[in-house]
Amino acid sequence: MSIPRLHTDAALAPGAEIALTPAQAHHLGVLRRGPGDALHAFNSRDGEWAAELTALRKDKGAFRLGERLRAPAAEPGPTLIVAALKREPMDWLVEKATELGVSRIQPVITRRTVASHANTERLSAIARAAAEQCERLSVPVVNDTLPLHAVVDAWRGGRILVAAERRESDSIARLASGCEALLIGPEGGFMAAELDDLARRPIVSLCRLGPRILRAETAAVAGLAALQALAGDWAGQ
């Protein structure tokens, strides 16, 4: 039987007793765990710790920490900037982006965006659950939805790669080095004027993800996997 992993913002130290959130207590109840069962608790600041469930009743409970299993370590994944999608594909994408090691997810509004916003609270919970499952120590930050131009105007990081399937551009394999963010457009693609504006910016490079037209969520997962394999933490293993 696998040992459940729980993310917590509380300080982790030997012997500390930490309260479960209602969602965590409910989840452990569904898993039929009880006092005395083993857990792992983690966060990016303190690493991962062995723990023992000390109490569990409906939506309440607590666990006590034992020894540290993993020291904290940097997990500097790329940022995913993505046009807000409908609920089901957006939820799926946040889960998969977390598994692929992103550090931040920034939903944006473009001219063809179907959804008016993304539910930050729900998506953050999905990211946290995915981090617990995939054994990473950090949980990606999910930012509030902003207009695309506001995000790009305020960008102070490294290069942004923009998936532009219908524009003449170089392949992602040639452009991955030094990239800090991947920008994926809406279901209907970027408008020509939006791509023209992006292409004029020194921090932006347009790229191709291959010879086929991909759904937005597929393009995001394919692009992130390529970045991690070419220049990210897959390449370093």
N, C-alpha and C positions, 0 to 999 in steps of 0.2 A: 504494500500500500504506500503510495507516494506521500511525502510530507508536505502539507500545505505551506506556501510562502505568503507572508503578509507584509505589505508595505505600510510603514508608519512614519509620521513626521516626528514622533517622540524621540528624545535622546536615548540611545541604546548603550547600556552598561551592564556588567555582570550583576545579577541579582535584582535588577529593576523589574517592577511589576507594572504592566501597561494595560490600560483598558482597551477592549475591542470597540470598534465602531459598531453601530447597529447592523450595517451591511456585512461586516466581517463576522459578527456573531451569527447572523442569519445563514451566511455561506457555510460556516463550520457546522451549523446544525443540519443543513442539507447534506453535508458530507458525513453526518453521523459521528462527528468527533465529540469527545467528552473530556472532563478533567483528567489530567495525566497523560494525554496524548501529546505527541511531539509536533512542534511547529518550527518554522524558520521566520525570523523577522528581519527586515532590511530597510535601509535607505542609503542614499548616495553619500551622506555625510559620515555615517558610522559603520557602513559595511553590512554584512549579513551575520546573524547570530542564531544559535540554537535556542529554542525556547520550549516551555511546557505550558500547556493550557491548564489554568488553575481554576477557572470557573466559566460556566456557560449556561445561560438560561434565556430562552427566547432571543431578545435583541440586546442582551447584555452579556459581558464576560470579561476575562482578563487572562493574561499570560505572563510568565516569569522568565527572564532571560538567563541563559547559561553562558557558554563560552562563545567567543567570536569565531566564526567559520571562514569568513572572507573579509579582508581589509578593504576599505574604500578604494576605488580606482576610478580614474577619469574615463568617461564614456562620451567622447566628443563627436557625436554623430552629426550628420547634416540636418539642416532645417528643411522641412517640407512646406512650401507655400502652395496652397491648392484652392482653386475656385470652389466655393461651398457647393457640395453635392446634396442630392436628396438624402433623407435620413438613412435608409438601409445601406447604400454604397458608402456613405460617409462614415458610418459606424464601422463597417468592414475595413475601410481604408485606414482608419486610426489604429485599429487592432494590428493590421499587417505592418504599418509604418513603425509602430512600436517594436514589433518583433525584428524589424530590419535595422533598428538602432538609431532612429532619428532622435535629435535632442529637443526639437521644437516643431510644433505644427501650427501654421498660421493660415486659417481660412481667410479667403478674400472674396470680394464682390467684383465681378467683371461685367462687361456689357451683356453677355449672354448667360450669366449665372442664373440658374433656375431657382435655387433656394435663396431666400432673403437673408439668412444668417445660419450659423451653426450653434447648436446647444453646447456651450462650453462646459457646463457642469456634467452633462451626460458623457460627452466625449472624453473629459478628464478621467471619469470613472472607468471608461472602457480602456483608456491607456494604462491606468493603474492595474487593472485586472490582467491586461496583456503582459505588463512588466513582471507581475507575480508569476505568470505561467512560463515566461521565456528565460527566466533566471538572470535578467539584468538587474543592476542595483539602482539605477536611476529611472524615474518616470518622466517621459517627455512632457514639456509644458505645452498646453493647448491654449493659444491666445484667443481673445475675442475677435470676431470677424470684423475686418476693416476693408475699405476700398483698396483695390490693387495699387493705385497710384500713391496712396498714403504709405503703404508698406515699402514700396520701392523708393520713394522720395526720402524716407527716413532710414534706409538701409545703410549700415556702417560696417558691414562685414565684408567677407571676400566675395568672389564672383558668384553670380546667380546664373544657373543654366535654365533655359526656358525650352520646354518641349514644343517644337514648332513643326508639326508633321507636314504642313503644306507649304513650307518655305524652304528655299535653297539654304542649306546650312550644313555644318560639319557633323560628323557622328559623335555621339557621347563618348566613345572610346578615345577620341582625340582631345576632348575638352575636359575630362573628369579631373585632372590634376589641378589642385588649387581651388576647386569648387566648394562652396560652403552651403549652397542652397539649391534646391530643385523647385522650379515653378511649373505647375500643371494647370492648364486652363479648364474651362467648363465643358459640359457634355457636347455642346455645339462648336467648341473650339474658340480660339481668340478671333476677334475681328481684325482685319488687316491694319486698321489704324492703331490698335493696341500693340500689335507686333512691331509696327513701324516705330512707335514711341519707345518700346523696350529695346529695340535694336540700336537706337541712338545713344543709349546709356553705356558708359564705359564699363560699368560693373556687370553688364548683362551679356551673355552669349546665347544665341539661338542654337539648338542642337536637334538632331534626328535620333529617334529611338529605334529605328529600323524601317523596313520597307512597307509595313502595314499600318493602317489606321487603328489605333487602340482606343478602347473606352477610357474615360478619364481615370477611373480607379486602377485599371490595368496599367496605364501609362505611368502612374505614380509608383506602383510596386515595381514595375520593370525598371524604371529609371533609378529608383533607390537601390535596387539589387545591383545594377550596373555600377553605380557610384561606389558602393561598398566593396565590390569585387575589384574594381580598377584602382581605387585610391583611398578606400576606407578601411574599416577594421577587418574585413575579410582578407584584404590584400596583405595585412600585417601578420596573419596567423601562419 
